[in-house]
């Protein structure tokens, strides 16, 4: 079997972290501390020295674009010229002569890993990765191989996967954790730290360089509103009211996830009773899943482009729902930022079921504008990552919700203008 030898030079605190790894390791380091560098070196070492010819290591960032941008250069730099190592640029994959493999992925496609196994996974920017990626996909992948996992990140509030695994690691056992601020690593010179502190807001500096869990999430569109919902007790147990209909608001992805949020309106309250995503699933297959829910979906709110005919079939997505007997409302075509403002205005009246809407709540906290770290300015557009589809579903509900005048159809026939009703006894009818 061919032998791969790669030599890495680690800083003292990186060496300390390396020497104190456990099966499940949580590292909360400040920006520019080299946590991704360290993680990639560990995964390369694991691949190169594994006695298993089918060793599999996966590095997961919030998006595949993110993974390529921050980690692929390290892989190529460390392994280019090493005998027997080959690269697949399209799949962001390095194959070792002993049969081991290291692959970089984005969390927006984590469902594609279902059914695979893993010996080593690394989650980078863990706060931006949905909890279900870990609990439903990655953790089961490690089980039969007793594989290891490393969680990296900088705090981004408390309601996310990074904070959850940080708290879990407090108990020890198979878990360990390490938090390092900019004043503990020595990675940056004092003058550079002073310059950063003078240029950033207190919240930004506390989050990015002091690793504060209490700092507001930088760039979050809905962070304050969701935090207020938690404080007010509106993230709670929300039961389905049998006397009222259920409205589903949908973000219909063409090549990736579809997300539905399910709502009931009680007076001025908007109750989100469930949120769910489907990947690599057709609309009819999704509707078959709806039939298994413990309650009936009466009507749907669709994006404005759901009325566009598909080239292959000539059928619109709106027509699929109409043919299944759902009342259909189309969210008006407005700019993303007008929709974001509509969500902000609605959130003080929203109750979320804390279990069934867990990923939606995480997504609303994670949904944010992207900051150009070089120029120090905010992008005009939201960052497109795993949270986008969930936030968009909420946005379509806010734009097309009950109480906002809009056309509604059943079986292809417009029934006029709709208005908020106070209740119903089954069926598709609502006060018009």
Phi, psi and omega in degrees: 000133180294148181249134179250128178235120178231131182254128179243144176251116184253147172288160184306317182287331175291320178296320177300314180297319180298319184284345183244034176288155173229185180298317177241114187241130178246122180237115177251099183244154177291165178300145178067023178271354177083030181289324177292317176307311182296317182296319180293321178298321179294320180290323177296316178300317180298319178293315185294327186254005183291136176283351181270129179284353180241030179299133180232127177236137180232133174251125184241120174251171181304324176222159178295325177300319178296316180300316180294321185292319189256343186237332185295323178299322177297314181301313181293319182297315184286329190250348179298129181090352178284125184303133174086352180269131178237157184238145170241100186296322182295317182267003183050058188228140173240127179253133183260155183296340179274004180097351179288161183215137174240128182227141178258135184223166174250147183293341178293345180240027186296334179297338181293346180272353182304135178090350179270170175245165178209146173260337185204126173232146176232126176254114180258146188052054188302329181297339182261007181252133183296144181304322183295335176299322179280306189288324187263340185237300188290314180299314176299329179297331184273342196301303187287342179261357185052045181288171183248160179221142176236131181248124182242153173163175173241139184308143177217062185083191187248340185263072179200174185296323181300314180294323181296313181287330175299315179295320181296323183291346179297333182282353178076219183069236178284357186250147172217161181211153180211129177241129181229124176269173182295338180275352183257338184269328187073015182288333180242146179287155184302319180296323179292321178296317180298320179295318178298316182296324180286332185269341185254158172289161179301321181295317181297313182294319180298320181286310190279329187239340175256358177055045180278130176282344186263353179288146178295142180296120183294124176085357182292129178287325189240011185304312182294320182292321179289321176299321178294322177299320178293315180298321182281357180079023181266002168254098195209198174268118183244115182270156176282131177268115185297332184282351184244151177283167179243131176251133176252126174256133189235139163255116187258096178285147179275319185237357180226217191289148165251138180234136175237134170247137187248130193229149166227140178253128178235102186063237178266358179275140174244113187256118177268109186266345180193151172218136184211150178242151175232134178241140180052045183229137176280163178299314177302321177295321177297318180293329174296323176294322179301326181296342180269356179292154181285002177215164185265138172271127185263321185212161183230149171248122184247156174297157183300331183276005178288352178268359179281134182282135178281141186297324184290321187246338185076005181258141177271158176295324176304318183293329177299316180290320178299317181296335178273000176091014179272144167290138186238129172236140180256125175295138181295152179280109178225164180294157179302321184287329172294321177294320178299319179294324177297320178296316179301320180290330182278326190306325178297346179254010186259138169247136180245136169286123189292337179267306185288342182245020185303312183291324176299316180298316176301318182295319180296327176288325184277339184291121190203167172275153181269138179255131174284107186292337180282312183273342179073028180237157181274144175288154177281346183244149176296151174292128180269107176217199184301331185284343188299315183296320179295314180295325180293323177299317177296322180295319179294326176294317181298324181281326185247015188295161177300134183107343175260125185294128179196153178295147176226145184232149167227128178058028177089001181249127177291138181251012177106212181255143181256155175218164184297134175251163182259356178168170178201161176243077177072183177072185182259353186288151173213152181303127182247000000 
